[in-house]
Amino acid sequence: MTLGPAFTAVLAAAQSGEDWAWTALYSDLSGPVRGYLAGRGSPEPEDEASETFLHVARGIGGFAGDERDFRAWVFSIAHRRMVDAYRRASVRPVSAAGSSDEVAASELSASAEQQALLRDGLTDARELLADLSEDQRQILLLRVVGQLSVRETARVVGKSESAVKVAQHRALGALRRARDHQR
């Protein structure tokens, strides 16, 4: 989801401290940021998402750009928060997607059948993503969950646009092969 034409007004209001604007920005990006962090196996996706938005709040006054630039900026901050968390925890990512707390929270309003499908889907997603390299997983999550362009993804991961395209192509190929192998 994006704010579209309203983004410029929402950004200006957020930069001047309007609560409703912060709520709009947070509502728009908090889910994708948590999804990206969880998908990367972040030690504490909720904590890192919170830290991300704290850093956004501190730096928003100096931000200039359109909505796509803003999304890329927020995901760059999220990526740095995750790297810092790994350094603090001295752990490698172990999970490929979604913590059990996130699943439990999302299941609260779901029927038993929906809950079973959600668990099966997350298990399948974890297994598929676990077979990708770290670069492939990160790029795919930024492109799909974060809805970033190739250029924006390249800025976040510090790679060339060509390297992002190649990694995405290889990741999608690996996912297709895994799907075909399961059939």
C-alpha positions in Angstrom: 0.0 0.0 0.0 1.2 3.5 -0.7 -0.1 7.0 0.2 0.0 8.1 -3.5 -0.8 11.7 -4.2 -1.3 12.4 -0.5 2.3 11.6 0.4 3.7 15.1 0.0 1.1 16.6 2.4 1.5 13.7 4.8 5.3 14.0 4.8 5.2 17.8 5.4 2.7 17.2 8.3 4.9 14.5 9.8 8.0 16.8 9.5 6.1 19.4 11.4 5.1 16.9 14.1 1.5 16.1 13.3 0.4 12.9 15.0 -2.1 11.9 12.2 0.7 12.1 9.6 3.0 9.9 11.7 0.1 7.4 12.1 -0.4 7.4 8.3 3.3 6.8 7.6 3.6 4.1 10.2 0.5 2.3 9.1 1.7 2.3 5.5 5.2 1.0 6.2 5.2 -0.9 9.6 3.9 -4.2 8.2 6.3 -4.3 5.2 9.3 -3.3 7.5 8.4 -6.1 10.0 7.9 -8.5 7.2 11.3 -7.7 5.7 13.0 -8.0 9.1 11.3 -11.2 9.9 12.0 -12.6 6.5 15.7 -11.8 6.9 15.7 -13.8 10.2 16.1 -10.7 12.3 16.7 -11.6 16.0 13.9 -9.4 17.2 11.9 -8.0 14.2 9.4 -6.1 16.4 12.2 -4.4 18.3 14.2 -3.5 15.2 11.0 -2.2 13.5 10.5 0.0 16.5 14.1 1.2 16.4 13.7 1.9 12.7 10.7 4.2 13.2 12.6 6.0 16.0 15.4 6.7 13.6 12.9 7.8 11.0 11.4 10.2 13.5 14.8 11.6 14.4 15.8 12.1 10.7 12.6 13.0 9.0 13.2 16.7 9.2 16.2 16.3 6.9 14.5 14.0 4.5 13.8 15.3 1.0 12.3 13.2 -1.8 9.2 11.5 -3.1 7.4 8.5 -1.7 9.6 5.9 -3.4 12.7 7.7 -2.0 11.1 7.6 1.4 10.3 3.9 1.3 13.9 3.2 0.3 15.2 5.4 3.1 13.1 3.6 5.7 14.2 0.2 4.4 17.8 1.3 4.5 17.3 2.3 8.2 15.6 -1.1 8.9 18.5 -2.9 7.3 21.0 -1.1 9.4 19.0 -1.7 12.6 19.0 -5.4 11.7 22.8 -5.5 11.1 23.3 -3.7 14.4 21.0 -6.3 16.2 23.1 -9.2 14.7 26.2 -7.5 15.9 24.8 -7.1 19.4 23.4 -10.6 19.6 26.4 -12.2 17.8 24.0 -14.6 16.0 23.3 -15.6 12.5 19.7 -15.5 11.1 18.0 -18.8 11.7 14.4 -18.2 10.6 13.5 -17.3 7.1 10.1 -15.7 7.6 7.8 -14.6 10.4 8.3 -15.2 14.1 5.8 -17.3 16.0 4.6 -14.2 17.8 3.7 -12.6 14.4 1.9 -15.8 13.4 0.0 -16.0 16.6 -1.1 -12.3 16.4 -2.2 -12.7 12.8 -4.1 -15.9 13.7 -6.2 -14.2 16.4 -8.9 -13.2 13.9 -8.6 -16.2 11.6 -10.8 -19.3 11.5 -9.2 -22.7 12.3 -9.0 -23.5 8.6 -7.4 -20.1 7.9 -5.0 -20.7 10.8 -3.9 -24.1 9.4 -3.4 -22.6 5.9 -1.4 -19.7 7.3 0.9 -22.0 9.3 1.4 -24.2 6.2 2.0 -21.2 4.0 4.6 -19.8 6.4 6.3 -23.1 6.8 6.5 -23.4 3.0 7.8 -19.9 2.7 10.4 -20.5 5.3 11.6 -23.6 3.6 11.8 -21.9 0.2 13.5 -18.8 1.5 16.0 -20.9 3.5 17.4 -22.4 0.3 18.3 -19.0 -1.1 21.6 -17.2 -0.4 21.5 -14.3 2.0 21.8 -11.8 -0.9 19.0 -13.5 -2.8 16.7 -13.6 0.2 17.4 -10.0 1.1 16.9 -8.7 -2.4 13.7 -10.8 -3.0 12.2 -9.5 0.3 13.0 -5.9 -0.5 11.5 -6.2 -3.9 8.4 -8.2 -3.0 7.6 -7.4 0.7 9.2 -3.9 0.6 7.9 -3.1 -2.9 11.1 -1.3 -3.7 12.4 -0.8 -7.3 15.6 -2.3 -8.5 17.3 1.1 -8.0 16.0 1.5 -4.5 16.9 -2.1 -3.6 20.4 -1.5 -4.9 20.8 1.5 -2.7 19.6 -0.4 0.4 22.0 -3.4 -0.1 24.9 -1.3 -1.5 25.1 -3.2 -4.8 24.8 -2.2 -8.4 21.4 -2.4 -10.1 22.8 -5.1 -12.4 23.8 -7.2 -9.3 20.3 -6.8 -7.9 18.7 -7.9 -11.1 21.0 -10.9 -11.4 20.4 -12.0 -7.7 16.6 -11.5 -8.1 16.7 -13.6 -11.4 18.7 -16.4 -9.7 16.4 -16.3 -6.6 13.3 -16.6 -8.7 14.9 -19.4 -10.7 15.8 -21.2 -7.5 12.2 -20.8 -6.2 10.8 -22.2 -9.5 13.1 -25.2 -9.3 12.2 -25.9 -5.7 8.5 -25.6 -6.6 8.9 -27.9 -9.6 10.9 -30.4 -7.4 8.1 -30.5 -4.9 5.5 -31.5 -7.5 
